[in-house]
């Protein structure tokens, strides 16, 4: 890839738990302005940097209909690798996004090769061993919280348990649910992270209130 790429020198030294910026995506309510995306480093192998968006960037269904579906064939995988990928990254950034072989997709669900993906249960558990559970709790951007034309509307916690809130820039915000790619039980349901960082496995794939924290791996070679 070459040392002349503007991001690589910094990214090679990024450690698990650190925050980096990479790419741009709408984050304000109107959606007109592209804002730098913040990513939390989950792992640095020396050759690859595994990163997860710090915030919930959008609200999407795993799949449009309540049917048996695999991660390979679901609408959200297509959206991440086509619509989001093209919207968030310029040509130079795309050069250092690796293709990741995604396993742990669910029983009978084939492995896939993705540029952008949802993390799996195993990947979240592995990262928890290094980072603890706090990184699992997430709030949505203003853009993610806006009701979408297709009916998607991010759930935001608004009750009385303080563990379900985060404070960012002095502002107390309710956490939201966000999808994982693994389907540990029925193929018409998928796993997700709850507002208190728990891994849950029973959500219908067509639910409209769940958020998306994209993940990807950067090629550091």
C-alpha positions as CSV (number, residue, x, y, z in Angstrom):
1,X,0.0,0.0,0.0
2,X,3.0,2.3,0.6
3,X,4.0,4.6,3.4
4,X,2.8,7.6,1.4
5,X,-0.9,7.0,2.2
6,X,-2.0,9.9,4.5
7,X,-3.5,7.7,7.2
8,X,-1.2,4.8,7.6
9,X,1.6,6.2,9.7
10,X,-0.8,7.1,12.4
11,X,-3.0,4.0,12.2
12,X,0.0,1.6,12.5
13,X,0.5,2.7,16.1
14,X,-3.2,2.8,17.1
15,X,-3.9,0.6,20.1
16,X,-7.1,-1.2,21.2
17,X,-9.5,1.3,22.9
18,X,-8.2,4.3,21.0
19,X,-10.4,6.5,18.8
20,X,-9.4,7.3,15.2
21,X,-11.3,9.2,12.5
22,X,-11.7,7.7,9.1
23,X,-14.2,8.5,6.3
24,X,-17.2,10.8,6.5
25,X,-21.0,10.2,6.9
26,X,-24.0,12.4,7.7
27,X,-24.4,12.8,11.5
28,X,-26.6,15.9,11.9
29,X,-30.4,15.7,11.9
30,X,-30.7,17.2,8.4
31,X,-28.2,14.7,6.9
32,X,-26.8,17.3,4.5
33,X,-23.3,17.6,6.0
34,X,-20.7,14.8,5.8
35,X,-19.0,14.6,9.2
36,X,-15.7,12.7,10.0
37,X,-16.6,9.3,11.5
38,X,-15.1,8.3,14.8
39,X,-14.0,4.6,15.2
40,X,-12.9,2.6,18.2
41,X,-9.9,0.3,17.7
42,X,-10.8,-3.2,18.7
43,X,-7.5,-4.9,17.6
44,X,-4.2,-4.1,15.9
45,X,-2.5,-7.2,14.5
46,X,0.3,-5.3,12.9
47,X,-1.0,-6.0,9.5
48,X,-4.7,-5.1,10.1
49,X,-6.5,-2.6,12.2
50,X,-10.0,-3.8,13.3
51,X,-12.3,-0.9,14.0
52,X,-15.9,-0.3,15.0
53,X,-17.8,3.0,14.6
54,X,-18.0,4.7,18.0
55,X,-21.5,5.8,17.4
56,X,-24.6,4.2,15.9
57,X,-24.5,5.8,12.4
58,X,-27.8,4.8,11.0
59,X,-31.0,2.9,11.7
60,X,-31.8,0.1,9.3
61,X,-33.6,-3.3,9.2
62,X,-31.4,-6.4,9.1
63,X,-33.8,-7.5,6.3
64,X,-36.9,-5.9,4.8
65,X,-39.3,-8.9,5.5
66,X,-39.7,-11.2,8.4
67,X,-38.4,-14.3,6.6
68,X,-35.7,-16.8,7.0
69,X,-32.5,-15.1,5.7
70,X,-28.8,-15.5,6.0
71,X,-26.2,-12.7,6.7
72,X,-24.9,-13.4,3.2
73,X,-28.3,-12.5,1.6
74,X,-29.7,-9.9,3.9
75,X,-30.4,-6.3,2.9
76,X,-28.2,-4.8,5.6
77,X,-25.1,-6.6,4.3
78,X,-25.8,-5.3,0.8
79,X,-26.4,-1.7,2.2
80,X,-23.1,-1.7,4.1
81,X,-21.0,-3.0,1.2
82,X,-22.6,-0.8,-1.4
83,X,-24.5,2.3,-0.2
84,X,-22.6,3.0,3.0
85,X,-19.2,2.1,1.6
86,X,-19.6,4.5,-1.4
87,X,-21.1,7.2,0.8
88,X,-18.5,7.1,3.6
89,X,-15.2,6.6,1.9
90,X,-13.3,8.3,-0.9
91,X,-11.0,6.5,-3.3
92,X,-7.9,6.9,-1.2
93,X,-9.7,5.5,1.9
94,X,-11.1,2.6,-0.1
95,X,-7.5,1.6,-1.0
96,X,-6.7,0.6,2.6
97,X,-10.0,-1.1,3.5
98,X,-9.4,-4.8,3.4
99,X,-11.7,-7.6,2.4
100,X,-12.6,-9.5,5.6
101,X,-13.7,-13.2,5.7
102,X,-16.7,-13.2,8.0
103,X,-17.5,-16.4,9.9
104,X,-19.6,-16.9,13.0
105,X,-22.7,-15.8,11.0
106,X,-25.0,-18.4,12.3
107,X,-25.7,-22.1,12.0
108,X,-26.0,-23.0,8.3
109,X,-25.1,-19.4,7.3
110,X,-22.1,-19.4,4.9
111,X,-19.0,-17.4,5.4
112,X,-18.8,-14.1,3.5
113,X,-16.1,-11.7,2.2
114,X,-17.0,-8.1,3.1
115,X,-15.4,-4.7,3.0
116,X,-17.8,-3.4,5.7
117,X,-19.7,-5.6,8.1
118,X,-21.5,-5.9,11.4
119,X,-19.4,-7.5,14.2
120,X,-20.2,-11.0,15.2
121,X,-20.9,-12.3,18.7
122,X,-17.4,-13.9,18.8
123,X,-15.7,-10.6,17.8
124,X,-17.6,-8.6,20.4
125,X,-16.7,-11.2,23.1
126,X,-13.0,-11.2,22.0
127,X,-12.9,-7.4,22.1
128,X,-14.6,-7.4,25.6
129,X,-11.7,-9.4,26.9
130,X,-9.4,-6.5,26.0
131,X,-11.6,-3.5,26.4
132,X,-14.2,-4.4,29.0
133,X,-17.9,-4.0,28.3
134,X,-18.2,-0.2,28.1
135,X,-17.5,0.0,24.3
136,X,-20.7,-2.1,23.7
137,X,-23.0,0.6,24.9
138,X,-23.6,3.2,22.2
139,X,-25.7,6.2,21.4
140,X,-27.0,7.2,17.9
141,X,-26.0,10.3,16.0
142,X,-28.7,12.9,15.3
143,X,-29.0,11.5,11.8
144,X,-29.5,7.9,13.1
145,X,-32.3,9.1,15.4
146,X,-34.3,10.8,12.7
147,X,-37.3,8.7,11.5
148,X,-36.5,7.4,8.0
149,X,-38.8,7.3,5.0
150,X,-39.0,3.5,5.2
151,X,-40.3,3.7,8.8
152,X,-37.0,2.9,10.6
153,X,-36.8,4.9,13.9
154,X,-34.0,4.3,16.3
155,X,-35.0,3.2,19.8
156,X,-33.5,5.6,22.4
157,X,-33.7,4.7,26.1
158,X,-35.6,7.3,28.1
159,X,-36.4,5.7,31.4
160,X,-34.8,5.8,34.9
161,X,-31.9,3.3,35.0
162,X,-28.6,5.3,34.8
163,X,-26.7,2.3,33.3
164,X,-28.7,2.9,30.1
165,X,-27.3,6.4,29.5
166,X,-23.9,7.8,28.4
167,X,-22.6,11.3,28.9
168,X,-20.9,12.8,25.9
169,X,-19.6,16.3,25.8
170,X,-21.5,17.0,29.0
171,X,-24.8,15.8,27.5
172,X,-26.7,12.8,29.0
173,X,-28.0,10.6,26.2
174,X,-30.0,7.4,26.2
175,X,-28.3,4.3,24.6
176,X,-29.8,2.3,21.8
177,X,-29.9,-1.2,20.5
178,X,-27.6,-2.1,17.6
179,X,-27.3,-5.2,15.3
180,X,-24.7,-8.0,15.3
181,X,-24.5,-10.1,12.1
182,X,-24.7,-13.5,13.9
183,X,-27.9,-15.4,13.8
184,X,-27.5,-17.9,16.7
185,X,-31.0,-19.4,16.7
186,X,-33.7,-19.0,14.1
187,X,-32.7,-17.6,10.7
188,X,-35.5,-15.1,10.9
189,X,-33.8,-13.4,13.9
190,X,-30.5,-11.9,14.6
191,X,-28.4,-11.0,17.6
192,X,-28.0,-7.4,18.9
193,X,-26.4,-5.4,21.8
194,X,-28.8,-4.1,24.4
195,X,-28.6,-0.7,26.1
196,X,-26.7,-2.2,29.1
197,X,-24.1,-3.9,26.9
198,X,-25.7,-7.4,27.0
199,X,-25.6,-9.7,23.9
200,X,-29.1,-10.8,22.9
201,X,-30.2,-13.1,20.2
202,X,-34.0,-12.9,19.6
203,X,-34.7,-9.9,17.4
204,X,-36.8,-10.3,14.3
205,X,-34.8,-9.4,11.2
206,X,-37.4,-6.8,10.0
207,X,-37.5,-4.8,13.2
208,X,-37.3,-1.0,12.5
209,X,-35.8,0.4,15.7
210,X,-32.2,-1.1,15.7
211,X,-29.1,0.8,14.9
212,X,-26.0,0.1,12.8
213,X,-22.4,0.3,14.0
214,X,-20.3,-0.6,10.9
215,X,-17.0,-2.5,11.4
216,X,-14.1,-3.0,9.0
217,X,-10.4,-3.8,8.8
218,X,-7.8,-1.5,7.5
219,X,-4.8,-2.9,5.6
220,X,-1.7,-1.6,7.3
221,X,0.9,-3.3,5.0
